[in-house]
Amino acid sequence: MYTVYILKSINKKRYYIGCTKDVKRRLKEHNEGKTRSTKGHAPWRIVYTEEYDTSSEAFKREKEIKSYKSGIKLKKLLGLK
């Protein structure tokens, strides 16, 4: 299974969208500063996940979510106003 996930920075108003086979390991990497794009914004927490059978399905969905990052659709997906 592949997981599409959305992280939210606990200290800053930032989100990160990604996909992985091991979401717990990936969250740990983000929080340990091992990912360049999220390094300066830790700590992170998972706010949303979706699971897919194939990497291609997960990657397609990740791209779709990224296309409406910070917009009305993202807020709706996360249950925000």
HELIX and SHEET records of a PDB file:
HELIX    1   1 VAL A   23  ASN A   31  1                                   9    
HELIX    2   2 LYS A   39  HIS A   41  5                                   3    
HELIX    3   3 SER A   55  SER A   67  1                                  13    
HELIX    4   4 ILE A   72  LEU A   77  1                                   6    
SHEET    1   A 3 TYR A  15  THR A  20  0                                        
SHEET    2   A 3 TYR A   2  SER A   9 -1                                        
SHEET    3   A 3 TRP A  44  TYR A  52 -1                                        
END                                                                             
